[in-house]
Amino acid sequence: MTQTLFRNCTLLDTVTGKLRPGHHVLAEGDRIVEVSDRPLTAEGAQGVDVGGRTLMPGLIDAHVHATITTMDLASLERHPICR
């Protein structure tokens, strides 16, 4: 199974709601298998230096505008909105 090692990330702790800088996260497939505030090693894992950016495990972008059917936003005024 493919492993990915995310280095140097700020981890969003979804239990406490706090940001935890300087963490490392090892994922295997779609599962997190290890989290540490010390460097991790995983032979053969694909390494990603997150550069201090925030890693938010378990969160997805579910934002959608169902009525936007075109990127020509000006033309949307001429389209009826289904209700």
Secondary structure by P-SEA (a helix, b strand, c coil): cbbbbbcccccccccccccccbbbbbbcccccccccccbbbbccccccccccccccccccccccccccccccccccccccccc
